[in-house]
Amino acid sequence: MAYAATAEGLLPSTTAAPGVRAVQRAMVWLVGASGAIVFIEPSPYEIATLAACLIFFATGGLRMRLVFIPLLLTLFLLNVGYTISAVGVFDQSYGAIDRPSIATWIATSWYMAVTVILFAMVISEDTAARLDMLRRGLLVGAMIAATLGIAGYFNLVPGGRDLLTLYDRARGTFKDPNVLGAFLVLPALFSLQSVVSDRFSKSFRNTVAFGVMSLAILLAFSRAAWGGLILTSIFMLALMVLTSRSQAQRSRIIMMALIAMVLAAALVAVLLSFDSIAQMFKQRASFDQSYDSGRFGRFGRYILGADMALDLPFGIGPLQFNRYFPEDTHNSYLNAFMSGGWLSGICYPALVFVTALNGFRYIFVRAPWQRAYLAVFSAYLGTVGESFIIDTDHWRHFWMMLGLMWGMFVAAELYKARADQALSAAPAS
């Protein structure tokens, strides 16, 4: 890898020809944009990530580093646990009917692991440019998904309400409203960053984008997505204030954040004036949901499922939890134990929480991609928390963010090392 000096410091750049770099960056944009269209199988996201793998390998744009070995090994063991448990289900007579679904679930898990390594390797080089292209792609995809979700909810497209909504909740180009809401959080954070820190024209465009995505999240009526957007926005803005380079910049972020809060509150107040939205909001905002309470409710299942997991070293197999309980686990950490036994149950939270804890180390690294890092890290932490109350283990954007985090860890270490070398080599004044 070569390094070029700029006004911001030493930036990593690949030695590939400019045309090759342009193709590689375009593929990153395509993967980001296609991540919003996943209501069909195989989805455009699967096709785009596969194409990206082939192009990056063909052009020499990927490098496996020693630092990725723990990540690779943990992902491998995680899916080995899932696969071993699935074999046990195949041997049971009642599992024959569900074998295609279980096989698909296992294949998806392995594929998600591959995407983690892909994103880690891709983002570890040419980091600033590739992250910017990914951000642009995510924003385009998010606007498409959000706009279609809103259009479907208000029946602005003929037949769109059946296709673009589910249970009177916006789902856009996703199968589930909860996943639509969760996916939109990261692009919304990218837009919010521009709202509070960029020049007026760009800030205004992103204000519109943030409003559209926030409206779609509201109409998805996902409590986790509502809380995720609010908490991650607050956390990210706090980090932006802490890492700002000047008092004027900090003051602008705080002022624009307060204005955004007032506008968001006004938007919610206007929407709640519609009876249908107000009734659904009241229903979804309640913490007294029938599927949450009781011995076999969401939280009761956590206790009963954890007790089962302690006695089942190989788990009960993928997609089997609802054979024992009225609904699925709705807890990714418990699901890892139940679907893959102790091996997966240990590897999954270890991978997720080690990544999260390691992420705090790089908040204050003054790399050119620091702003993007703060958005990705905030969204990742939000999903880590959301995983306690919902099954996120097959959310494509979650694995994408995990891979991005590892890629940025490596890029930050390289950036710091080269910056230190430059300082030590500089002549004393």
Secondary structure as a PSIPRED ss2 file (coil, helix, strand):
# PSIPRED VFORMAT (PSIPRED V4.0)

   1 M C   1.000  0.000  0.000
   2 A E   0.000  0.000  1.000
   3 Y E   0.000  0.000  1.000
   4 A E   0.000  0.000  1.000
   5 A E   0.000  0.000  1.000
   6 T E   0.000  0.000  1.000
   7 A C   1.000  0.000  0.000
   8 E C   1.000  0.000  0.000
   9 G E   0.000  0.000  1.000
  10 L E   0.000  0.000  1.000
  11 L E   0.000  0.000  1.000
  12 P E   0.000  0.000  1.000
  13 S E   0.000  0.000  1.000
  14 T C   1.000  0.000  0.000
  15 T C   1.000  0.000  0.000
  16 A C   1.000  0.000  0.000
  17 A C   1.000  0.000  0.000
  18 P H   0.000  1.000  0.000
  19 G H   0.000  1.000  0.000
  20 V H   0.000  1.000  0.000
  21 R H   0.000  1.000  0.000
  22 A H   0.000  1.000  0.000
  23 V H   0.000  1.000  0.000
  24 Q H   0.000  1.000  0.000
  25 R H   0.000  1.000  0.000
  26 A H   0.000  1.000  0.000
  27 M H   0.000  1.000  0.000
  28 V H   0.000  1.000  0.000
  29 W H   0.000  1.000  0.000
  30 L H   0.000  1.000  0.000
  31 V H   0.000  1.000  0.000
  32 G H   0.000  1.000  0.000
  33 A H   0.000  1.000  0.000
  34 S H   0.000  1.000  0.000
  35 G C   1.000  0.000  0.000
  36 A C   1.000  0.000  0.000
  37 I C   1.000  0.000  0.000
  38 V C   1.000  0.000  0.000
  39 F C   1.000  0.000  0.000
  40 I C   1.000  0.000  0.000
  41 E C   1.000  0.000  0.000
  42 P C   1.000  0.000  0.000
  43 S C   1.000  0.000  0.000
  44 P H   0.000  1.000  0.000
  45 Y H   0.000  1.000  0.000
  46 E H   0.000  1.000  0.000
  47 I H   0.000  1.000  0.000
  48 A H   0.000  1.000  0.000
  49 T H   0.000  1.000  0.000
  50 L H   0.000  1.000  0.000
  51 A H   0.000  1.000  0.000
  52 A H   0.000  1.000  0.000
  53 C H   0.000  1.000  0.000
  54 L H   0.000  1.000  0.000
  55 I H   0.000  1.000  0.000
  56 F H   0.000  1.000  0.000
  57 F H   0.000  1.000  0.000
  58 A H   0.000  1.000  0.000
  59 T C   1.000  0.000  0.000
  60 G C   1.000  0.000  0.000
  61 G C   1.000  0.000  0.000
  62 L C   1.000  0.000  0.000
  63 R C   1.000  0.000  0.000
  64 M C   1.000  0.000  0.000
  65 R C   1.000  0.000  0.000
  66 L H   0.000  1.000  0.000
  67 V H   0.000  1.000  0.000
  68 F H   0.000  1.000  0.000
  69 I H   0.000  1.000  0.000
  70 P H   0.000  1.000  0.000
  71 L H   0.000  1.000  0.000
  72 L H   0.000  1.000  0.000
  73 L H   0.000  1.000  0.000
  74 T H   0.000  1.000  0.000
  75 L H   0.000  1.000  0.000
  76 F H   0.000  1.000  0.000
  77 L H   0.000  1.000  0.000
  78 L H   0.000  1.000  0.000
  79 N H   0.000  1.000  0.000
  80 V H   0.000  1.000  0.000
  81 G H   0.000  1.000  0.000
  82 Y H   0.000  1.000  0.000
  83 T H   0.000  1.000  0.000
  84 I H   0.000  1.000  0.000
  85 S H   0.000  1.000  0.000
  86 A H   0.000  1.000  0.000
  87 V H   0.000  1.000  0.000
  88 G H   0.000  1.000  0.000
  89 V H   0.000  1.000  0.000
  90 F H   0.000  1.000  0.000
  91 D C   1.000  0.000  0.000
  92 Q C   1.000  0.000  0.000
  93 S H   0.000  1.000  0.000
  94 Y H   0.000  1.000  0.000
  95 G H   0.000  1.000  0.000
  96 A C   1.000  0.000  0.000
  97 I C   1.000  0.000  0.000
  98 D C   1.000  0.000  0.000
  99 R H   0.000  1.000  0.000
 100 P H   0.000  1.000  0.000
 101 S H   0.000  1.000  0.000
 102 I H   0.000  1.000  0.000
 103 A H   0.000  1.000  0.000
 104 T H   0.000  1.000  0.000
 105 W H   0.000  1.000  0.000
 106 I H   0.000  1.000  0.000
 107 A H   0.000  1.000  0.000
 108 T H   0.000  1.000  0.000
 109 S H   0.000  1.000  0.000
 110 W H   0.000  1.000  0.000
 111 Y H   0.000  1.000  0.000
 112 M H   0.000  1.000  0.000
 113 A H   0.000  1.000  0.000
 114 V H   0.000  1.000  0.000
 115 T H   0.000  1.000  0.000
 116 V H   0.000  1.000  0.000
 117 I H   0.000  1.000  0.000
 118 L H   0.000  1.000  0.000
 119 F H   0.000  1.000  0.000
 120 A H   0.000  1.000  0.000
 121 M H   0.000  1.000  0.000
 122 V H   0.000  1.000  0.000
 123 I H   0.000  1.000  0.000
 124 S C   1.000  0.000  0.000
 125 E C   1.000  0.000  0.000
 126 D C   1.000  0.000  0.000
 127 T H   0.000  1.000  0.000
 128 A H   0.000  1.000  0.000
 129 A H   0.000  1.000  0.000
 130 R H   0.000  1.000  0.000
 131 L H   0.000  1.000  0.000
 132 D H   0.000  1.000  0.000
 133 M H   0.000  1.000  0.000
 134 L H   0.000  1.000  0.000
 135 R H   0.000  1.000  0.000
 136 R H   0.000  1.000  0.000
 137 G H   0.000  1.000  0.000
 138 L H   0.000  1.000  0.000
 139 L H   0.000  1.000  0.000
 140 V H   0.000  1.000  0.000
 141 G H   0.000  1.000  0.000
 142 A H   0.000  1.000  0.000
 143 M H   0.000  1.000  0.000
 144 I H   0.000  1.000  0.000
 145 A H   0.000  1.000  0.000
 146 A H   0.000  1.000  0.000
 147 T H   0.000  1.000  0.000
 148 L H   0.000  1.000  0.000
 149 G H   0.000  1.000  0.000
 150 I H   0.000  1.000  0.000
 151 A H   0.000  1.000  0.000
 152 G H   0.000  1.000  0.000
 153 Y H   0.000  1.000  0.000
 154 F C   1.000  0.000  0.000
 155 N C   1.000  0.000  0.000
 156 L C   1.000  0.000  0.000
 157 V C   1.000  0.000  0.000
 158 P C   1.000  0.000  0.000
 159 G C   1.000  0.000  0.000
 160 G H   0.000  1.000  0.000
 161 R H   0.000  1.000  0.000
 162 D H   0.000  1.000  0.000
 163 L H   0.000  1.000  0.000
 164 L H   0.000  1.000  0.000
 165 T E   0.000  0.000  1.000
 166 L E   0.000  0.000  1.000
 167 Y C   1.000  0.000  0.000
 168 D C   1.000  0.000  0.000
 169 R E   0.000  0.000  1.000
 170 A E   0.000  0.000  1.000
 171 R C   1.000  0.000  0.000
 172 G C   1.000  0.000  0.000
 173 T C   1.000  0.000  0.000
 174 F C   1.000  0.000  0.000
 175 K C   1.000  0.000  0.000
 176 D C   1.000  0.000  0.000
 177 P H   0.000  1.000  0.000
 178 N H   0.000  1.000  0.000
 179 V H   0.000  1.000  0.000
 180 L H   0.000  1.000  0.000
 181 G H   0.000  1.000  0.000
 182 A H   0.000  1.000  0.000
 183 F H   0.000  1.000  0.000
 184 L H   0.000  1.000  0.000
 185 V H   0.000  1.000  0.000
 186 L H   0.000  1.000  0.000
 187 P H   0.000  1.000  0.000
 188 A H   0.000  1.000  0.000
 189 L H   0.000  1.000  0.000
 190 F H   0.000  1.000  0.000
 191 S H   0.000  1.000  0.000
 192 L H   0.000  1.000  0.000
 193 Q H   0.000  1.000  0.000
 194 S H   0.000  1.000  0.000
 195 V H   0.000  1.000  0.000
 196 V H   0.000  1.000  0.000
 197 S H   0.000  1.000  0.000
 198 D C   1.000  0.000  0.000
 199 R C   1.000  0.000  0.000
 200 F H   0.000  1.000  0.000
 201 S H   0.000  1.000  0.000
 202 K H   0.000  1.000  0.000
 203 S H   0.000  1.000  0.000
 204 F H   0.000  1.000  0.000
 205 R H   0.000  1.000  0.000
 206 N H   0.000  1.000  0.000
 207 T H   0.000  1.000  0.000
 208 V H   0.000  1.000  0.000
 209 A H   0.000  1.000  0.000
 210 F H   0.000  1.000  0.000
 211 G H   0.000  1.000  0.000
 212 V H   0.000  1.000  0.000
 213 M H   0.000  1.000  0.000
 214 S H   0.000  1.000  0.000
 215 L H   0.000  1.000  0.000
 216 A H   0.000  1.000  0.000
 217 I H   0.000  1.000  0.000
 218 L H   0.000  1.000  0.000
 219 L H   0.000  1.000  0.000
 220 A H   0.000  1.000  0.000
 221 F C   1.000  0.000  0.000
 222 S C   1.000  0.000  0.000
 223 R H   0.000  1.000  0.000
 224 A H   0.000  1.000  0.000
 225 A H   0.000  1.000  0.000
 226 W H   0.000  1.000  0.000
 227 G H   0.000  1.000  0.000
 228 G H   0.000  1.000  0.000
 229 L H   0.000  1.000  0.000
 230 I H   0.000  1.000  0.000
 231 L H   0.000  1.000  0.000
 232 T H   0.000  1.000  0.000
 233 S H   0.000  1.000  0.000
 234 I H   0.000  1.000  0.000
 235 F H   0.000  1.000  0.000
 236 M H   0.000  1.000  0.000
 237 L H   0.000  1.000  0.000
 238 A H   0.000  1.000  0.000
 239 L H   0.000  1.000  0.000
 240 M H   0.000  1.000  0.000
 241 V H   0.000  1.000  0.000
 242 L H   0.000  1.000  0.000
 243 T H   0.000  1.000  0.000
 244 S C   1.000  0.000  0.000
 245 R C   1.000  0.000  0.000
 246 S C   1.000  0.000  0.000
 247 Q H   0.000  1.000  0.000
 248 A H   0.000  1.000  0.000
 249 Q H   0.000  1.000  0.000
 250 R H   0.000  1.000  0.000
 251 S H   0.000  1.000  0.000
 252 R H   0.000  1.000  0.000
 253 I H   0.000  1.000  0.000
 254 I H   0.000  1.000  0.000
 255 M H   0.000  1.000  0.000
 256 M H   0.000  1.000  0.000
 257 A H   0.000  1.000  0.000
 258 L H   0.000  1.000  0.000
 259 I H   0.000  1.000  0.000
 260 A H   0.000  1.000  0.000
 261 M H   0.000  1.000  0.000
 262 V H   0.000  1.000  0.000
 263 L H   0.000  1.000  0.000
 264 A H   0.000  1.000  0.000
 265 A H   0.000  1.000  0.000
 266 A H   0.000  1.000  0.000
 267 L H   0.000  1.000  0.000
 268 V H   0.000  1.000  0.000
 269 A H   0.000  1.000  0.000
 270 V H   0.000  1.000  0.000
 271 L H   0.000  1.000  0.000
 272 L C   1.000  0.000  0.000
 273 S C   1.000  0.000  0.000
 274 F C   1.000  0.000  0.000
 275 D H   0.000  1.000  0.000
 276 S H   0.000  1.000  0.000
 277 I H   0.000  1.000  0.000
 278 A H   0.000  1.000  0.000
 279 Q H   0.000  1.000  0.000
 280 M H   0.000  1.000  0.000
 281 F H   0.000  1.000  0.000
 282 K H   0.000  1.000  0.000
 283 Q H   0.000  1.000  0.000
 284 R H   0.000  1.000  0.000
 285 A H   0.000  1.000  0.000
 286 S C   1.000  0.000  0.000
 287 F C   1.000  0.000  0.000
 288 D C   1.000  0.000  0.000
 289 Q C   1.000  0.000  0.000
 290 S C   1.000  0.000  0.000
 291 Y C   1.000  0.000  0.000
 292 D C   1.000  0.000  0.000
 293 S C   1.000  0.000  0.000
 294 G C   1.000  0.000  0.000
 295 R C   1.000  0.000  0.000
 296 F C   1.000  0.000  0.000
 297 G C   1.000  0.000  0.000
 298 R H   0.000  1.000  0.000
 299 F H   0.000  1.000  0.000
 300 G H   0.000  1.000  0.000
 301 R H   0.000  1.000  0.000
 302 Y H   0.000  1.000  0.000
 303 I H   0.000  1.000  0.000
 304 L H   0.000  1.000  0.000
 305 G H   0.000  1.000  0.000
 306 A H   0.000  1.000  0.000
 307 D H   0.000  1.000  0.000
 308 M H   0.000  1.000  0.000
 309 A H   0.000  1.000  0.000
 310 L H   0.000  1.000  0.000
 311 D C   1.000  0.000  0.000
 312 L C   1.000  0.000  0.000
 313 P C   1.000  0.000  0.000
 314 F C   1.000  0.000  0.000
 315 G C   1.000  0.000  0.000
 316 I C   1.000  0.000  0.000
 317 G C   1.000  0.000  0.000
 318 P C   1.000  0.000  0.000
 319 L C   1.000  0.000  0.000
 320 Q C   1.000  0.000  0.000
 321 F H   0.000  1.000  0.000
 322 N H   0.000  1.000  0.000
 323 R H   0.000  1.000  0.000
 324 Y C   1.000  0.000  0.000
 325 F C   1.000  0.000  0.000
 326 P C   1.000  0.000  0.000
 327 E C   1.000  0.000  0.000
 328 D C   1.000  0.000  0.000
 329 T C   1.000  0.000  0.000
 330 H C   1.000  0.000  0.000
 331 N C   1.000  0.000  0.000
 332 S H   0.000  1.000  0.000
 333 Y H   0.000  1.000  0.000
 334 L H   0.000  1.000  0.000
 335 N H   0.000  1.000  0.000
 336 A H   0.000  1.000  0.000
 337 F H   0.000  1.000  0.000
 338 M H   0.000  1.000  0.000
 339 S H   0.000  1.000  0.000
 340 G H   0.000  1.000  0.000
 341 G H   0.000  1.000  0.000
 342 W H   0.000  1.000  0.000
 343 L H   0.000  1.000  0.000
 344 S H   0.000  1.000  0.000
 345 G H   0.000  1.000  0.000
 346 I H   0.000  1.000  0.000
 347 C H   0.000  1.000  0.000
 348 Y H   0.000  1.000  0.000
 349 P H   0.000  1.000  0.000
 350 A H   0.000  1.000  0.000
 351 L H   0.000  1.000  0.000
 352 V H   0.000  1.000  0.000
 353 F H   0.000  1.000  0.000
 354 V H   0.000  1.000  0.000
 355 T H   0.000  1.000  0.000
 356 A H   0.000  1.000  0.000
 357 L H   0.000  1.000  0.000
 358 N H   0.000  1.000  0.000
 359 G H   0.000  1.000  0.000
 360 F H   0.000  1.000  0.000
 361 R H   0.000  1.000  0.000
 362 Y H   0.000  1.000  0.000
 363 I C   1.000  0.000  0.000
 364 F C   1.000  0.000  0.000
 365 V C   1.000  0.000  0.000
 366 R C   1.000  0.000  0.000
 367 A C   1.000  0.000  0.000
 368 P C   1.000  0.000  0.000
 369 W C   1.000  0.000  0.000
 370 Q H   0.000  1.000  0.000
 371 R H   0.000  1.000  0.000
 372 A H   0.000  1.000  0.000
 373 Y H   0.000  1.000  0.000
 374 L H   0.000  1.000  0.000
 375 A H   0.000  1.000  0.000
 376 V H   0.000  1.000  0.000
 377 F H   0.000  1.000  0.000
 378 S H   0.000  1.000  0.000
 379 A H   0.000  1.000  0.000
 380 Y H   0.000  1.000  0.000
 381 L H   0.000  1.000  0.000
 382 G H   0.000  1.000  0.000
 383 T H   0.000  1.000  0.000
 384 V H   0.000  1.000  0.000
 385 G H   0.000  1.000  0.000
 386 E H   0.000  1.000  0.000
 387 S C   1.000  0.000  0.000
 388 F C   1.000  0.000  0.000
 389 I C   1.000  0.000  0.000
 390 I C   1.000  0.000  0.000
 391 D C   1.000  0.000  0.000
 392 T C   1.000  0.000  0.000
 393 D C   1.000  0.000  0.000
 394 H C   1.000  0.000  0.000
 395 W C   1.000  0.000  0.000
 396 R H   0.000  1.000  0.000
 397 H H   0.000  1.000  0.000
 398 F H   0.000  1.000  0.000
 399 W H   0.000  1.000  0.000
 400 M H   0.000  1.000  0.000
 401 M H   0.000  1.000  0.000
 402 L H   0.000  1.000  0.000
 403 G H   0.000  1.000  0.000
 404 L H   0.000  1.000  0.000
 405 M H   0.000  1.000  0.000
 406 W H   0.000  1.000  0.000
 407 G H   0.000  1.000  0.000
 408 M H   0.000  1.000  0.000
 409 F H   0.000  1.000  0.000
 410 V H   0.000  1.000  0.000
 411 A H   0.000  1.000  0.000
 412 A H   0.000  1.000  0.000
 413 E H   0.000  1.000  0.000
 414 L H   0.000  1.000  0.000
 415 Y H   0.000  1.000  0.000
 416 K H   0.000  1.000  0.000
 417 A H   0.000  1.000  0.000
 418 R H   0.000  1.000  0.000
 419 A H   0.000  1.000  0.000
 420 D H   0.000  1.000  0.000
 421 Q H   0.000  1.000  0.000
 422 A H   0.000  1.000  0.000
 423 L H   0.000  1.000  0.000
 424 S H   0.000  1.000  0.000
 425 A H   0.000  1.000  0.000
 426 A C   1.000  0.000  0.000
 427 P C   1.000  0.000  0.000
 428 A C   1.000  0.000  0.000
 429 S C   1.000  0.000  0.000
